Amino acid sequence: MSSLLKLSVSVSYLFLSLAASAGDPYRPPAGAGEAGMGYVCIMNKGFWSSFHNQASLGTFNSVTAGFGYENSFGIRELGRSVLAMTYPAGKTTIGTIVSHFGYSDFSRVSTGLGCGMQLTEKLSAGVQIDYFSERSSGEYGNSNTVTFETGIIVNAGNDISFGIHLFNPLPRSVRKTYLPAIIRAGAAKYLGEDLLAGVELEMRTGGTVVFKTGFEYETAERFWLRGGFSTANNSFSFGIGYLVKFVQLDLAFATHDRLGITSTASMIFKIK
């Protein structure tokens, strides 16, 4: 079997598996810290979490930048790179993200520009405009689409937080693209000072409900252990993180019940 045929089979199998198990090839996963928790993150405060739920942007008061890379199943052509930045602007924080997936014969670029703010002591909200550009060789051609996403985070007290996030929340009559409508809802609680645990549900048009759970434990000062599980492909995840002065390094691994291991690495820089 030629390398091109192997790649075509791998890509087709990956997309079919994602569609069948509520995975989303169009919304770029961001952050190895979040990957280590199985992407249980829409209620958390964090740099990459702010691109899963823009309400988290309202908690940032410094210029921060980050980049990451996801290596899916050890296949270079299925790699995904992502760049992001947040910038405080008065009571609002602006966030921008760019992601690239694929290789010369097939690629997808995802970009987003969002903002978030703290509305009250316990409530924050955010919104983001997304643009997707897909390029492929042969008869399939190119496609472009624009949509938006929005979310809220509620701090309920007693170290408990709730999050709700909507992606592409458009009526079916208006949603004339390949993008699904997705709703995510989750809750997290600090079990002591060092252990954060959370759960999350995800529902999408044409898909099944996905349940996720994850934790983050600060075993030593500025060092974290993470773990998670998702019913999508019965995926287990594990990760570590370390903060060195103004740079945070994160690494994560996630299993797939048929395709193997996906590894993710990311770095965050607090600029100002």
C-alpha positions as CSV (number, residue, x, y, z in Angstrom):
1,M,0.0,0.0,0.0
2,S,1.5,3.4,-1.0
3,S,2.1,6.0,1.6
4,L,-0.5,8.3,0.0
5,L,-3.1,5.5,0.2
6,K,-2.2,4.9,3.8
7,L,-2.6,8.5,4.6
8,S,-6.0,8.7,2.8
9,V,-7.2,5.7,4.8
10,S,-6.0,7.2,8.0
11,V,-7.6,10.6,7.4
12,S,-10.9,9.0,6.3
13,Y,-10.9,6.7,9.4
14,L,-10.1,9.6,11.7
15,F,-12.9,11.8,10.4
16,L,-15.4,8.9,10.5
17,S,-14.4,8.2,14.0
18,L,-14.8,11.8,15.1
19,A,-18.2,12.1,13.5
20,A,-19.4,8.9,15.1
21,S,-18.1,9.7,18.6
22,A,-18.9,13.4,18.9
23,G,-15.4,14.6,18.2
24,D,-15.1,17.9,16.3
25,P,-12.5,18.3,13.6
26,Y,-13.4,21.9,13.1
27,R,-13.1,23.4,16.6
28,P,-9.3,23.4,17.3
29,P,-8.4,21.8,20.6
30,A,-6.2,24.2,22.6
31,G,-3.8,23.6,25.4
32,A,-2.0,20.6,26.8
33,G,-3.1,21.4,30.3
34,E,-6.7,21.1,29.1
35,A,-5.9,18.0,27.1
36,G,-4.5,16.3,30.2
37,M,-7.9,16.8,32.0
38,G,-9.8,15.4,29.0
39,Y,-10.8,19.0,28.0
40,V,-13.0,19.4,31.1
41,C,-12.3,23.2,31.1
42,I,-15.3,25.4,30.2
43,M,-15.7,26.4,33.8
44,N,-12.0,26.9,34.6
45,K,-9.9,30.0,34.7
46,G,-6.9,29.6,32.4
47,F,-5.2,30.8,29.3
48,W,-6.2,28.0,27.0
49,S,-9.6,27.5,28.8
50,S,-10.5,31.0,27.6
51,F,-10.6,29.7,24.0
52,H,-12.9,26.9,25.1
53,N,-15.2,29.3,26.9
54,Q,-14.6,33.0,26.2
55,A,-16.1,34.0,29.5
56,S,-12.8,33.0,31.1
57,L,-11.1,35.9,29.1
58,G,-12.6,38.3,31.6
59,T,-10.3,37.0,34.4
60,F,-7.1,38.0,32.6
61,N,-5.3,41.2,33.4
62,S,-2.0,40.7,31.6
63,V,-0.7,40.2,28.0
64,T,-0.3,36.5,27.5
65,A,0.7,34.4,24.5
66,G,1.0,30.7,23.9
67,F,1.5,28.1,21.3
68,G,0.9,24.4,21.1
69,Y,1.2,21.3,18.9
70,E,-0.9,18.2,18.8
71,N,0.5,15.0,17.3
72,S,-2.4,12.7,16.4
73,F,-1.6,9.0,16.5
74,G,2.0,9.6,15.4
75,I,1.0,10.7,11.9
76,R,2.8,13.9,10.9
77,E,0.2,14.8,8.3
78,L,-2.5,14.8,11.0
79,G,-0.6,17.3,13.2
80,R,-2.2,20.5,14.4
81,S,-0.5,23.7,15.6
82,V,-2.1,26.5,17.4
83,L,-1.1,30.1,18.4
84,A,-3.0,32.4,20.7
85,M,-2.8,35.7,22.6
86,T,-4.8,37.6,25.1
87,Y,-4.7,41.4,25.7
88,P,-6.5,43.4,28.4
89,A,-8.4,46.4,27.1
90,G,-10.1,48.3,29.9
91,K,-12.8,46.1,31.5
92,T,-12.7,43.7,28.6
93,T,-10.0,41.3,27.6
94,I,-9.4,40.5,23.9
95,G,-8.3,37.0,22.7
96,T,-7.2,35.8,19.3
97,I,-6.4,32.2,18.2
98,V,-5.1,30.6,15.0
99,S,-4.9,26.9,14.3
100,H,-3.5,24.9,11.3
101,F,-4.3,21.3,10.6
102,G,-3.2,19.0,7.7
103,Y,-0.6,18.9,5.0
104,S,-0.1,20.0,1.4
105,D,-3.1,18.1,-0.2
106,F,-5.5,18.9,2.6
107,S,-5.4,21.6,5.2
108,R,-7.8,23.5,7.5
109,V,-7.1,26.9,9.1
110,S,-9.3,28.1,12.0
111,T,-9.2,31.6,13.4
112,G,-11.1,33.3,16.1
113,L,-11.4,36.8,17.7
114,G,-13.1,36.9,21.0
115,C,-13.7,39.1,24.1
116,G,-14.8,38.4,27.6
117,M,-15.5,40.5,30.7
118,Q,-16.4,40.1,34.4
119,L,-20.0,41.3,34.6
120,T,-20.4,40.9,38.3
121,E,-18.4,39.4,41.2
122,K,-19.8,35.9,40.4
123,L,-20.7,36.1,36.7
124,S,-18.5,36.5,33.6
125,A,-19.4,36.2,29.9
126,G,-17.7,36.2,26.5
127,V,-18.2,35.8,22.7
128,Q,-16.0,34.9,19.8
129,I,-16.3,35.2,16.0
130,D,-14.8,32.2,14.1
131,Y,-13.6,31.8,10.5
132,F,-12.8,28.4,9.0
133,S,-11.0,27.9,5.7
134,E,-10.5,24.4,4.2
135,R,-8.3,23.7,1.2
136,S,-8.0,20.3,-0.6
137,S,-6.6,19.1,-3.9
138,G,-8.7,17.4,-6.6
139,E,-12.4,17.5,-7.1
140,Y,-13.3,18.5,-3.5
141,G,-12.2,22.1,-3.8
142,N,-12.2,24.7,-1.1
143,S,-14.7,26.0,1.5
144,N,-15.0,28.9,3.9
145,T,-17.4,29.6,6.6
146,V,-18.0,32.1,9.5
147,T,-19.8,31.5,12.8
148,F,-19.7,32.5,16.4
149,E,-19.6,31.0,19.9
150,T,-20.5,32.3,23.4
151,G,-20.4,31.3,27.0
152,I,-20.8,32.2,30.7
153,I,-19.1,31.2,33.9
154,V,-20.8,31.4,37.3
155,N,-18.8,31.3,40.6
156,A,-21.3,29.8,43.0
157,G,-19.1,30.1,46.1
158,N,-17.6,27.3,48.2
159,D,-14.9,26.9,45.5
160,I,-17.6,25.7,43.0
161,S,-17.9,27.1,39.4
162,F,-20.3,26.3,36.6
163,G,-19.9,26.9,32.9
164,I,-22.1,26.8,29.8
165,H,-20.7,27.2,26.2
166,L,-22.5,27.4,22.9
167,F,-20.8,26.9,19.5
168,N,-22.6,27.8,16.2
169,P,-26.0,28.2,18.0
170,L,-27.9,29.0,14.9
171,P,-31.4,27.6,13.8
172,R,-31.3,24.7,11.4
173,S,-32.9,26.9,8.7
174,V,-29.9,29.3,9.0
175,R,-27.2,26.8,9.6
176,K,-26.5,25.8,6.0
177,T,-22.9,24.6,6.5
178,Y,-21.1,21.5,7.7
179,L,-20.6,22.9,11.2
180,P,-22.7,21.3,13.9
181,A,-24.3,23.2,16.8
182,I,-22.7,22.3,20.1
183,I,-23.6,22.9,23.7
184,R,-21.3,22.1,26.6
185,A,-22.1,22.4,30.3
186,G,-19.9,21.6,33.3
187,A,-19.1,22.1,36.9
188,A,-15.8,22.1,38.9
189,K,-14.9,22.2,42.6
190,Y,-11.7,22.5,44.6
191,L,-11.4,19.5,46.9
192,G,-8.9,21.2,49.2
193,E,-6.4,23.8,48.2
194,D,-4.5,21.7,45.6
195,L,-7.1,19.4,43.9
196,L,-9.5,20.5,41.3
197,A,-12.1,18.1,39.9
198,G,-14.7,18.6,37.3
199,V,-17.4,17.0,35.1
200,E,-18.8,18.1,31.7
201,L,-21.5,17.1,29.3
202,E,-21.4,17.8,25.5
203,M,-24.2,17.6,23.1
204,R,-24.2,18.3,19.3
205,T,-26.6,18.1,16.4
206,G,-26.5,14.6,14.9
207,G,-24.3,13.2,17.7
208,T,-24.6,11.4,21.0
209,V,-24.1,12.9,24.5
210,V,-20.5,12.8,25.6
211,F,-19.6,12.7,29.3
212,K,-16.2,13.9,30.5
213,T,-14.5,14.1,33.8
214,G,-11.0,15.3,34.9
215,F,-8.8,16.5,37.7
216,E,-5.8,18.7,38.3
217,Y,-3.6,18.2,41.4
218,E,-0.7,20.5,42.4
219,T,1.7,17.9,43.9
220,A,4.4,20.5,44.5
221,E,4.8,24.2,44.1
222,R,4.3,25.0,40.4
223,F,4.0,21.4,39.4
224,W,0.7,19.8,38.4
225,L,-0.5,16.2,37.6
226,R,-3.7,15.9,35.5
227,G,-6.0,13.1,34.4
228,G,-9.3,12.7,32.6
229,F,-11.8,10.4,30.9
230,S,-14.2,10.9,28.0
231,T,-16.9,8.5,26.7
232,A,-16.0,9.7,23.2
233,N,-13.8,6.7,22.0
234,N,-13.4,5.7,25.7
235,S,-10.5,8.1,25.9
236,F,-8.2,8.3,28.9
237,S,-5.9,11.2,29.3
238,F,-2.9,12.1,31.4
239,G,-0.8,15.2,31.7
240,I,1.8,17.2,33.6
241,G,2.6,20.9,33.9
242,Y,5.3,23.1,35.3
243,L,5.6,26.8,35.8
244,V,9.1,28.4,35.4
245,K,9.0,32.1,36.2
246,F,6.8,33.6,33.5
247,V,6.7,30.4,31.3
248,Q,4.3,27.5,31.8
249,L,5.1,24.1,30.1
250,D,2.4,21.5,29.7
251,L,2.4,18.0,28.2
252,A,-0.5,15.6,27.7
253,F,-1.3,12.1,26.2
254,A,-4.7,10.8,25.3
255,T,-5.8,7.3,24.2
256,H,-8.2,6.3,21.4
257,D,-9.8,2.8,21.6
258,R,-8.9,2.1,17.9
259,L,-6.4,4.6,16.6
260,G,-3.7,4.9,19.4
261,I,-2.1,7.8,21.3
262,T,-2.4,11.5,20.7
263,S,0.3,13.7,22.4
264,T,-0.1,17.4,23.0
265,A,2.5,20.0,24.1
266,S,2.0,23.7,24.8
267,M,3.8,26.7,26.3
268,I,2.4,29.9,27.8
269,F,4.3,33.2,28.2
270,K,3.1,35.9,30.5
271,I,4.5,39.0,28.6
272,K,3.3,41.9,30.7
